[in-house]
Amino acid sequence: MQTKETYGLVLYNRNYREDDKLVKLFTETDGKYMFFVRHASKSKLAAVLQPLTIAKFILKLNDEGLSFIEDYKEVETFKAINADLFKLSYASYVTALADAALSDHVADAPLFAFLQKTLSLMEEGLDYAILTNIFEIQILERFGVRLNFHECIFCHRVGLPFDFSHRYSGLLCPEHYHKDNHRSHLDPNMLYLVDRFQAIHFDDLRTISIKPEMKQKLRLFIDDLYQTYVGLHLKSKQFIDDLGTWGDIMT
Protein backbone atom coordinates (compact mmCIF):
# COMPACT_ATOMS: atom_id res chain seq x y z
CA MET A 1 0.00 0.00 0.00
CA GLN A 2 0.99 3.60 -0.54
CA THR A 3 -0.06 6.51 1.68
CA LYS A 4 -1.40 9.60 -0.07
CA GLU A 5 -2.84 12.93 1.03
CA THR A 6 -5.23 14.18 -1.63
CA TYR A 7 -8.60 15.79 -2.18
CA GLY A 8 -11.38 13.34 -2.83
CA LEU A 9 -15.08 13.35 -3.64
CA VAL A 10 -17.37 10.68 -2.21
CA LEU A 11 -19.14 9.08 -5.18
CA TYR A 12 -21.26 6.67 -3.14
CA ASN A 13 -21.25 4.32 -0.16
CA ARG A 14 -22.98 1.06 0.58
CA ASN A 15 -23.42 -1.10 3.65
CA TYR A 16 -21.08 -4.03 4.10
CA ARG A 17 -21.77 -6.53 6.85
CA GLU A 18 -23.42 -5.14 9.99
CA ASP A 19 -21.86 -1.73 10.59
CA ASP A 20 -19.12 -1.54 7.96
CA LYS A 21 -19.25 0.41 4.72
CA LEU A 22 -17.65 0.39 1.31
CA VAL A 23 -17.02 3.95 0.15
CA LYS A 24 -15.98 4.92 -3.36
CA LEU A 25 -13.87 8.07 -3.69
CA PHE A 26 -12.81 9.96 -6.78
CA THR A 27 -9.41 11.32 -5.77
CA GLU A 28 -7.70 14.25 -7.41
CA THR A 29 -4.32 12.54 -7.75
CA ASP A 30 -5.08 8.85 -8.23
CA GLY A 31 -8.57 8.46 -9.69
CA LYS A 32 -11.24 6.19 -8.21
CA TYR A 33 -10.71 3.72 -5.38
CA MET A 34 -12.97 1.65 -3.15
CA PHE A 35 -12.38 2.06 0.58
CA PHE A 36 -13.34 -0.14 3.50
CA VAL A 37 -14.56 1.63 6.66
CA ARG A 38 -15.01 -0.54 9.75
CA HIS A 39 -17.78 0.34 12.25
CA ALA A 40 -18.76 3.29 10.03
CA SER A 41 -21.49 4.71 12.29
CA LYS A 42 -19.05 5.03 15.20
CA SER A 43 -16.03 5.99 13.12
CA LYS A 44 -14.44 9.43 13.18
CA LEU A 45 -14.99 9.29 9.40
CA ALA A 46 -18.79 9.18 9.70
CA ALA A 47 -19.15 12.88 8.84
CA VAL A 48 -17.44 12.52 5.45
CA LEU A 49 -18.89 9.26 4.11
CA GLN A 50 -21.95 10.78 2.45
CA PRO A 51 -22.06 11.24 -1.35
CA LEU A 52 -21.19 14.70 -2.69
CA THR A 53 -18.76 15.36 0.13
CA ILE A 54 -15.30 16.70 -0.72
CA ALA A 55 -12.42 16.62 1.75
CA LYS A 56 -8.68 16.36 1.88
CA PHE A 57 -8.10 12.73 2.82
CA ILE A 58 -5.13 10.78 4.11
CA LEU A 59 -5.46 7.45 2.33
CA LYS A 60 -3.82 4.07 2.15
CA LEU A 61 -4.21 3.03 -1.49
CA ASN A 62 -4.17 -0.60 -2.53
CA ASP A 63 -4.16 -1.51 -6.23
CA GLU A 64 -4.99 -5.17 -5.54
CA GLY A 65 -7.92 -4.85 -3.13
CA LEU A 66 -9.74 -2.52 -0.80
CA SER A 67 -8.09 0.69 0.36
CA PHE A 68 -8.43 2.53 3.68
CA ILE A 69 -9.16 6.08 4.85
CA GLU A 70 -6.84 7.15 7.65
CA ASP A 71 -8.04 10.70 8.30
CA TYR A 72 -9.50 13.85 6.71
CA LYS A 73 -9.65 17.65 6.89
CA GLU A 74 -11.02 20.65 4.91
CA VAL A 75 -14.55 19.30 4.39
CA GLU A 76 -16.95 20.74 1.77
CA THR A 77 -20.54 19.44 1.94
CA PHE A 78 -22.68 21.42 -0.62
CA LYS A 79 -25.51 22.31 1.76
CA ALA A 80 -27.65 24.12 -0.84
CA ILE A 81 -27.50 21.13 -3.21
CA ASN A 82 -28.49 18.66 -0.52
CA ALA A 83 -31.41 20.88 0.54
CA ASP A 84 -32.96 20.98 -2.96
CA LEU A 85 -34.26 17.80 -4.62
CA PHE A 86 -33.76 19.18 -8.13
CA LYS A 87 -30.19 20.37 -7.55
CA LEU A 88 -29.37 17.13 -5.76
CA SER A 89 -30.73 15.06 -8.64
CA TYR A 90 -28.64 16.87 -11.25
CA ALA A 91 -25.55 16.90 -9.03
CA SER A 92 -25.90 13.15 -8.47
CA TYR A 93 -26.21 12.62 -12.22
CA VAL A 94 -23.06 14.55 -13.20
CA THR A 95 -21.19 12.70 -10.45
CA ALA A 96 -22.42 9.34 -11.76
CA LEU A 97 -21.46 10.42 -15.27
CA ALA A 98 -17.90 11.17 -14.16
CA ASP A 99 -17.81 7.79 -12.41
CA ALA A 100 -18.92 6.01 -15.59
CA ALA A 101 -16.42 7.87 -17.77
CA LEU A 102 -13.35 6.91 -15.75
CA SER A 103 -11.83 3.51 -15.04
CA ASP A 104 -10.69 2.69 -11.51
CA HIS A 105 -7.16 3.68 -10.46
CA VAL A 106 -6.74 6.04 -13.44
CA ALA A 107 -5.73 9.56 -12.48
CA ASP A 108 -7.68 12.38 -14.13
CA ALA A 109 -7.05 15.64 -12.28
CA PRO A 110 -8.74 17.79 -15.00
CA LEU A 111 -11.95 15.77 -14.71
CA PHE A 112 -11.84 16.04 -10.91
CA ALA A 113 -11.44 19.83 -11.17
CA PHE A 114 -14.23 20.07 -13.76
CA LEU A 115 -16.63 18.06 -11.59
CA GLN A 116 -15.72 20.03 -8.46
CA LYS A 117 -16.26 23.34 -10.26
CA THR A 118 -19.60 22.18 -11.69
CA LEU A 119 -20.83 21.21 -8.23
CA SER A 120 -19.57 24.48 -6.74
CA LEU A 121 -21.50 26.50 -9.33
CA MET A 122 -24.65 24.47 -8.66
CA GLU A 123 -24.15 25.22 -4.97
CA GLU A 124 -23.72 28.89 -5.82
CA GLY A 125 -27.10 28.95 -7.55
CA LEU A 126 -26.27 28.90 -11.27
CA ASP A 127 -28.64 27.01 -13.57
CA TYR A 128 -28.11 23.35 -12.70
CA ALA A 129 -29.73 22.10 -15.93
CA ILE A 130 -27.39 24.14 -18.13
CA LEU A 131 -24.37 23.22 -16.01
CA THR A 132 -25.34 19.58 -16.53
CA ASN A 133 -25.63 20.08 -20.29
CA ILE A 134 -22.17 21.62 -20.40
CA PHE A 135 -20.74 18.78 -18.35
CA GLU A 136 -22.38 16.19 -20.63
CA ILE A 137 -21.06 17.81 -23.80
CA GLN A 138 -17.51 18.28 -22.54
CA ILE A 139 -17.23 14.80 -21.05
CA LEU A 140 -18.24 13.04 -24.28
CA GLU A 141 -14.59 12.67 -25.26
CA ARG A 142 -14.00 10.61 -22.10
CA PHE A 143 -16.33 8.04 -23.70
CA GLY A 144 -14.38 8.12 -26.97
CA VAL A 145 -16.94 10.35 -28.73
CA ARG A 146 -15.49 13.30 -30.65
CA LEU A 147 -18.06 15.48 -32.38
CA ASN A 148 -17.39 18.84 -34.00
CA PHE A 149 -20.24 21.30 -33.46
CA HIS A 150 -18.31 24.27 -34.85
CA GLU A 151 -18.11 23.81 -38.62
CA CYS A 152 -19.62 22.03 -41.61
CA ILE A 153 -18.01 18.63 -42.03
CA PHE A 154 -17.78 19.14 -45.82
CA CYS A 155 -16.76 22.78 -46.41
CA HIS A 156 -15.60 23.67 -42.86
CA ARG A 157 -17.42 27.00 -42.91
CA VAL A 158 -18.55 28.40 -39.57
CA GLY A 159 -21.29 30.68 -38.28
CA LEU A 160 -24.09 29.26 -40.46
CA PRO A 161 -27.56 27.84 -39.63
CA PHE A 162 -26.31 24.28 -39.21
CA ASP A 163 -28.16 21.01 -38.86
CA PHE A 164 -26.84 17.76 -37.36
CA SER A 165 -26.30 14.56 -39.32
CA HIS A 166 -26.07 11.22 -37.54
CA ARG A 167 -24.93 9.71 -40.82
CA TYR A 168 -21.78 11.85 -40.79
CA SER A 169 -21.62 12.46 -37.02
CA GLY A 170 -21.33 16.19 -37.52
CA LEU A 171 -22.81 19.43 -38.80
CA LEU A 172 -24.15 20.24 -42.24
CA CYS A 173 -24.39 23.78 -43.59
CA PRO A 174 -27.35 24.76 -45.81
CA GLU A 175 -25.35 24.03 -48.99
CA HIS A 176 -24.78 20.45 -47.81
CA TYR A 177 -28.14 19.62 -46.26
CA HIS A 178 -28.77 17.42 -49.31
CA LYS A 179 -25.96 15.08 -48.27
CA ASP A 180 -28.27 13.52 -45.69
CA ASN A 181 -31.97 13.18 -46.41
CA HIS A 182 -32.46 12.06 -42.82
CA ARG A 183 -30.71 14.99 -41.16
CA SER A 184 -32.07 15.96 -37.78
CA HIS A 185 -33.88 19.23 -38.69
CA LEU A 186 -32.76 20.88 -35.45
CA ASP A 187 -32.97 24.49 -34.31
CA PRO A 188 -29.66 26.11 -35.43
CA ASN A 189 -29.69 28.29 -32.31
CA MET A 190 -29.64 25.15 -30.17
CA LEU A 191 -26.63 23.80 -32.07
CA TYR A 192 -24.92 27.16 -31.61
CA LEU A 193 -25.31 26.73 -27.85
CA VAL A 194 -23.92 23.19 -27.99
CA ASP A 195 -20.89 24.55 -29.84
CA ARG A 196 -20.41 27.16 -27.10
CA PHE A 197 -20.77 24.50 -24.42
CA GLN A 198 -17.80 22.57 -25.84
CA ALA A 199 -15.34 25.30 -24.89
CA ILE A 200 -17.19 27.67 -22.57
CA HIS A 201 -15.45 29.26 -19.61
CA PHE A 202 -17.39 29.05 -16.38
CA ASP A 203 -17.20 32.82 -15.86
CA ASP A 204 -19.25 33.23 -19.04
CA LEU A 205 -22.14 31.30 -17.50
CA ARG A 206 -23.20 34.28 -15.44
CA THR A 207 -24.17 36.10 -18.64
CA ILE A 208 -26.12 33.24 -20.26
CA SER A 209 -29.90 33.22 -20.08
CA ILE A 210 -31.69 30.37 -21.84
CA LYS A 211 -35.45 30.07 -22.25
CA PRO A 212 -37.30 26.92 -21.09
CA GLU A 213 -38.18 25.81 -24.64
CA MET A 214 -34.51 25.99 -25.64
CA LYS A 215 -33.55 24.02 -22.54
CA GLN A 216 -35.97 21.31 -23.62
CA LYS A 217 -34.41 21.19 -27.10
CA LEU A 218 -30.95 20.88 -25.55
CA ARG A 219 -32.13 18.09 -23.26
CA LEU A 220 -33.64 16.08 -26.11
CA PHE A 221 -30.61 16.50 -28.37
CA ILE A 222 -28.05 15.58 -25.71
CA ASP A 223 -30.15 12.57 -24.70
CA ASP A 224 -30.10 11.52 -28.36
CA LEU A 225 -26.30 11.90 -28.50
CA TYR A 226 -25.82 9.71 -25.44
CA GLN A 227 -28.27 7.12 -26.72
CA THR A 228 -26.61 6.97 -30.13
CA TYR A 229 -22.91 7.32 -29.35
CA VAL A 230 -22.49 6.25 -25.70
CA GLY A 231 -25.35 3.87 -24.92
CA LEU A 232 -25.21 4.76 -21.24
CA HIS A 233 -28.24 4.26 -18.98
CA LEU A 234 -27.78 5.65 -15.48
CA LYS A 235 -30.39 5.39 -12.73
CA SER A 236 -29.65 8.98 -11.75
CA LYS A 237 -30.51 10.12 -15.28
CA GLN A 238 -33.80 8.19 -15.21
CA PHE A 239 -34.62 9.95 -11.94
CA ILE A 240 -34.09 13.33 -13.62
CA ASP A 241 -36.36 12.28 -16.47
CA ASP A 242 -39.04 11.28 -13.97
CA LEU A 243 -38.78 14.68 -12.29
CA GLY A 244 -40.42 16.10 -15.40
CA THR A 245 -43.62 14.20 -14.61
CA TRP A 246 -43.90 14.45 -10.83
CA GLY A 247 -41.32 17.02 -9.78
CA ASP A 248 -43.65 19.97 -10.36
CA ILE A 249 -46.17 18.47 -7.98
CA MET A 250 -43.54 18.32 -5.24
CA THR A 251 -42.52 21.89 -5.98
Disulfide bonds with the S-S distance in Angstrom:
none
